[in-house]
Amino acid sequence: MSKEMNNTASIMETAIHEITQRCDAANTPCSELLAAFVARTIPSHHSDNNDDDDYDNPSPLFALDNPNSLTEDDVLSIINQSVHLITQKNSPSIETIKMQVQFTTSRLKNEKWRRDKEENIVKERRHLVMGIVNTVPRGQTTADYEFLTRLHRDIFSYIMKTADCGGVVMTNGGNGDGRSSSLSKDVRRGVEREVASAVDSVLPVIALKCFVFLNAEEKRYQIDELESIVLGIRLFNKRM
């Protein structure tokens, strides 16, 4: 390290790495997030020298508030104080910070899980709708019942993906492992019955005889309309 460290990222990475290494050596597990939290609480040794009349240029309260002015000795002091705090036993202040770190870590994991789940659902919906709008009976002027039944099942699956995505958001509370719960089996079965009933009432299998011969744009419009109507029916039924 040079006497004057001007790279903020380098300062943080160096301090956090050293803090975690020293804590591990002291048999006190320490995550990088915990090390960062604690390091941010170390007061600046300049803060006690503030001139009460110097309101325009007050010294930083915490050491890392102005990392570009830190010397090697300053960084080593932050590391030593952070390790001392983290390795303390039965300290209310450090236990509070640990709980905050655990909460933050769980929330970040939860958000990532939900975001990944929603992205997967969007991809699956895109794949399904492309299959629906591009599906036409091959070598036939009319579609047979088996063909229409498969298409109807695909439309049902597409609309159910909306319910799956809503379930990820609505049950976003976590299982205690940093992940949200998707729809439970019992709830999902109920939703499937609702969606199937609504789809059958608006677009029964027999009605797909006309649908399959629409162009792709018209099919997409019809699917969007169906999805909105199904959602409206479900909301109406919940208010009954």
N, C-alpha and C positions, 0 to 999 in steps of 0.2 A: 504494500500500500504506500502511496505517496503521502507527503505531509498534508497536502491540500487535495481532498477528493472532490472532484467536480461532477462526477457522473452519478446522478441520483439513483438510477437503477442498480448500478454497481455497488453503491453503499448499502442499499437494502438487501441485495442478494448476498453480499459478503456477511453482513450482520446476521441475517436470518439463518444462513447455513451454519455459521459458527455457533449460534445460540442452540440450534437443534442438536449439533454434534456434542456440545458440552453437556447438555441436559441428558442426552442418551447415555453418555459416559457416566453420568451421576445416577443412572437407573431411574430417570424421570422422563418418560416418553413425552415428546414435544413435537407437535405438528408445525409446519411452516406458518400456518395461519395464526396459531397461538403465539409463536415467536414474534410475528409481525405485530399482533395486537399489543403484546407486552412492551416491545421496543418503542411503540408509539406513545406509551405512557411515561417514558423516562423524561424527567424535566431537564430543561437546558440549564447548564451551570451559569449561563449569562442572565437568567431570569431574575436572580436575586439582586442583580446590579442595575435594575431598571431605575432610571431617574424619574421620579414621580411627575416632574414637569415636562418630560420629553414624550408628549403624546403622539408626535408625528412619526417617531422612529423607535417604537418599543422593542425590546429584545424578545425573541420568541419564547413562549412559555415551555414548549417541549423541544427536545433536542432535534428531533427529525422534522420540525416545522421549517427549518432552513438547512437542509442537508448539504447544500453546496458549500457552506461555510465550515463544515466539520473537518477536523484534522484526524489523523490516525489515532491519536490519543483519545479524542472525543468518541470515535467509533468503538474503540476498545472499552471505554467506560460504559457506553450503552450496552455492549455485549455482556460485560461483567455484571452490571446491575440487573439486566434482564434474566440472566441465568440464576442469579441470587433469588429473584422474585419467584421464578417458576419452580425452583427446587425447594421452596419453603413448604413446610408441612402445616396443614390446618390453618392456612391464611385465608380469612374471609375475602380479602380483595382479589387474590389470585384465583380463588375458587369461583368468584363471580365472573372474572374474565374467562375462565375455562367454560363456564356455562354459556356465556355469550358466544364463544367460539363454536361450541357444539351446536347451538341453535343456528348460527350462521351457516355452518357446514351442512347441517341437515336441510336447511332451506335451499341452499345452492344445489344440493343433490336432487332435492325434490323438483326444483324448477327445471333442471336438466333432464330428469326422467320424463317430466310432463311434456317438455318441448320436443324431446326425441319421439315420444309416443304420438304426439299430434302430427309431427312431420311424417311419420310412418303411415298414419291414417290418411293424410292428404295424398301421399304417393299411391296408396292402395285405391283411394277413391278415383284418382286420375286414371289409373290403369283400368278400373272397372268401367268408368264412363266411356273411355275410348273403345273398349270392347263392345259396349252397348250401342253406341252411335254408329259403329262400323259394321255391326252385325246385319247381314242380309241373307235371306234364304238362297242357297246356291242352286242354280239350275231349276228353280221353281217359280211359278207366278204366284203361288200362295204358299204360306208357311204351314207345316204340319203342327199338330198339337204338342208333340214332344219338343220341337224346336222352340215354340212359343213358351212352353213351361220353363225351359232352361233360361230363356231371355228374361222371363218374369222373375226367376230366382236371382238372376244377376242384378236386376233393378232393385229387388228387395235388399240384397247385400249392400248395394251402393248406398241406399238410404239408411241402413243400419249403421254404416260407418259414421254418419253424422251423429247418431245416438252414442256411439262409442266415444267419439271426440268430446261430446258434451259430458259424458260420464267421467272422463279424465279430469275435466275442469270442475264439475260439480262436487266430486268426491275428493278434491284436492285438499287433503288434511294430513295424509301420511299414515304409514303403518308403524312409525317409530324407527324405520330403517332408512328414512330419507326419501321414500318413494310414495307416490300417491296410489290410491286404490282405483282400479278401473271398476266397471259395473260388476257387482256381485252376481253369482249365478242366478239367484232367485229374481233379482231386479232385472237382469238381462232377459230372462225368460218372459217376464211381464212386458218389457219393452218390445220384444220380438212379436208377442201376440198383438200389441197395440199397432205396431208398424204393419204387420201382415194384414190385419183387419182393415186398416186405413188404405193400404195399397190396393187390396182386393176390391174395396168399395169404389175407389176412384179409377183404377186401371186394372180391371180383371184380365185374366189371360186371354180371353177371346177378343178383347179390344186391341191386343197387340197385332192383330192381322193387318190393321191399317198403319199402326206405328212403324212396323218394320220397313215399309216402303217410303217413309219420309226421308228427306235428305239429312245429313249429319247435323246441320245447324238447327233444323226443325226438331230433330230428336233431342238435342241438348236442351232446347227451350222447353220441350214437353217434360223432360226429366226434372229440370229446375222447378217448373210449375208444380209437378207432382210432389217434389220434396217439400215445397212451401205448404201445399195443401195438407200433406200428411202431418207436418209439424202443427199446423193450425188445428187439425182434428184432435191431435194428442193434447194440446193446450186446452181446447174446449172441453174435452172429456175430463180433464183434471179439475176443471171449475164446476163440473156438474155435481 
